[in-house]
Amino acid sequence: MGLEQTIIDATKDIFVNMIMMGATPGTPYQGKGEALIDSVTGMINLAGSHSGLLAIHLPTQAALEVSGSFLDLEIEELDDDVLDSIGELANMLAGNIKAELDPTGSSIQLSIPTTMHGDQYNIERIAGTSSLCVPFYLDDGDFVIELQLT
Amino acid sequence: MDIAKYLIESTEEVFNTMIFMEVSTEGCMSEGKESIFSHFSAMIGLSGDLMAMISIHCDAYIAMDIAGAMLCTEFDDVDDDVKDAMGEVANMLAGGMKSRLLDDNIDTTLAIPTTVMGKGYSISSPKRGNRVVVPFDLTQGRFFVDMKYSMQ
């Protein structure tokens, strides 16, 4: 199974079962460290047989909606709960992808998630890795899952 | 295990022996939930017995100064060489942490470094888990070494 499909399955699983939102995948593309505008990013490192980074990039509005649905709360502004839940989302996604890449569970390890947000920032591609991005569409908004792997 | 002490030792080691810049610190900031406002960050994950994210945060001009000192050149832009050099600084710092943790029988594996830059962004840590932030002063200005961690 290709990496694209692994990302799509992992993301749909979490959105349907944990966040209770439908997420429709778009066409995967190679990321080039595009600027993220008014966004929130949750990210986590993978180390071991596969080394790299898993990130979820959401426009701030989509981050509010996703974390609101996840936490079952009305959320109106970017607060610690939102940042925390987006980090946790990256953690769960990485856990699902790890399960697919590493069925024995022993050869890939995850770091802890970090969340960043801002008006404009770029996450650079790690030298020597490929960056696979899969866009997803929500009813009202979108987000991108990025997997950088050596 | 004294994470703040290990971070200070590892950072001083890297700056003294690899970058040849004088750094000083007055110790870590209160361990808590600081949100750091930054223009350039290099970060790397550690996993294993302890899971962590180690980052260096600074202004773009400090990143250029550090990379310039390390590569014995001058930069007037944050180009790929600066990003690579700062990623390498994060990598060396994580290597120093790995060996100190191993002395405490805590075995970890390094991931690979990532850099982030922007006009302004904040980085925050998960509520669960611990965080140590140590500000360091160079003659040119200040940078922060930030480690978020939780034990397996």
Interface residues (C-beta under 8 A of the other chain):
Chain A: A35 L36 M43 I44 N45 L46 A47 G48 S51 G52 L53 D80 L83 D84 G87 E88 Q109 L110 S111 I112 P113 T114 T115 M116 H117 G118 D119 Q120 Y121 N122 I123 E124 I126 A127 G128 T129 Q148 T150
Chain B: K33 S41 M43 I44 G45 L46 S47 G48 M51 A52 M53 S55 K83 D84 G87 T109 L110 A111 I112 P113 T114 T115 V116 M117 G118 K119 G120 Y121 S122 I123 S124 S125 P126 K127 G129 K148 Y149 S150
